[in-house]
Amino acid sequence: MSRKGDCWDNAVAESFFGTLKIELVFGTTYFSRADAKRDIVDYIEMFYNSRRRHSSLGYMPPMEFEKQKLWKDAA
């Protein structure tokens, strides 16, 4: 393992999983692994990757950021 600040630290992964737990998992009871997997995949694909605002994108949702990028590339 590396020290804090090294390029091998896993801050990005820790941030994502922290967000996932706070926004989805805490307070939810899953009765099977399949239910949990379905809910988590839906969260990632339908919300986190498309509509949730990301600080690294200037607090824009990824879909909006991509549309803006396409317009700039086309011009």
N, C-alpha and C positions, 0 to 999 in steps of 0.2 A: 504494500500500500504506500501511497505517496503522502506527502505532507499537504496541509491546507495551502491552496494557492498553486500547487503544481498542476500541470496540464493533465495529469492522470486522476485528479480528484473527480468525484461523481456528483458534483453540485447540481448539474442539470437534471440528472435522474432523480436525485433526492427531492428537488423542487417539484418535478412532475408528480411523483408518487405522493408527496405531501398534499398537493392540490387535489389529486384524485381522491385521497382519503377524506379530506375535508368536504369537498363538494359532492361526493357520491356515497362513499362506503360507510362513513360514520353514521350511525342511527338507522342503518338498513340491516335487516335480517335476511340472509339468504338460506334457503332450505336445501339447496344442492349446489355443487360446484358449477354445474351447467347454468343455473340461474345467475350466479355471480359472473361467470364468464360472459354470458349474453349481455348483461347490464353494463359491464365494464367496456366491452367492445363497442356497444352502442354509444356510450359516453365518449369514448375516444374518437370514433369515426364520425358521429353525427354532431357532437357539440365541441369537444376540445380542439379538433383539427379544423373545424369549419367556422364556428361562430364565436368562440371564446376570444376575448381580446388578449393579445400577447404583448408584453412590455418590449420584447425584442423587435417587434414590428411597429413600434410607435403607438402602441395601444390600439391597434387595428385588428379586426378579425382576419385570419389568414385568407379567406375567400376574397374579402375586400382588398387586401394587400396584393393578391395575385392579379385581380382585375386592374388595379391601378398600375401594376408593373407591366401588364400586357398593353395597356394604353400608351405608356411611355415608350415601350419597345416598338410599337407600331408607328409612332410619330417620327 
